[in-house]
Amino acid sequence: MNENIPPCPQCSSEYTYEMNNLVVCPECGHEWVPAAEGATGSAEATGERVIKDAVGNVLSDGDTVTVVKALKVKGNPSGIKAGTKVRNIRLVDGVDGHDIDCRIDGFGAMQLKSSVVKKA
């Protein structure tokens, strides 16, 4: 194995290999260009965390976002409707990609994924 091939950024597998211009992970199937991964790695090296919404806008603490698709909520028959505004979000390192901590009127405190919201 070539020792200068980076591990997979999604599953941290060390069994990655090169295929043409891409680096491929055989365990999770993730493919990426090593140069593009290094560019995002520089932002992480400075301590900055970049979280983007469903359309690619960069989110920050205190933003107001809109839910773009209906979400089911355990224990609640109605769920969260598309178009619901969520004010004063906090960005966190959550579990399973839930990187927004917020309080939604009628539901209380919960965590959302950035892929289901749009910056308002």
Steps between C-alpha positions, in 0.01 A plus 500: 500500500605855434554675833421853380137424408275670760238305699134536409353831631158339557576169672875541580585174324869452430437271201455774241646476151552721196289463185592747223468848663290379794569332831244228579397339828400133453313486832250785461534572126595868548702653215687831518775704337798524740574865408142609582514318832821685588333836430224429753755358740671841523177655636482223761867550589430863595218384729221622273199278447303567182140378502287561192124482454311302235581751223863568596474816713741512793320493836611668821376523859191719541374461142135450411428199279196348330426127494489391133326163537245349738663318792352222712548537875475203734212535743330773298238408239532817291877548470670815373357648182709630211534877523525512880734783606759427767667800665829531687666169409819370661751291309618193691689175443194280522432131455427349155540832314264699721710816509238765585367544852181706517164560664190466282171653609253224586772231518768629737874440484630267230785441259473524122722405209633788292391313185129558580514877560552809287635832625220756520 
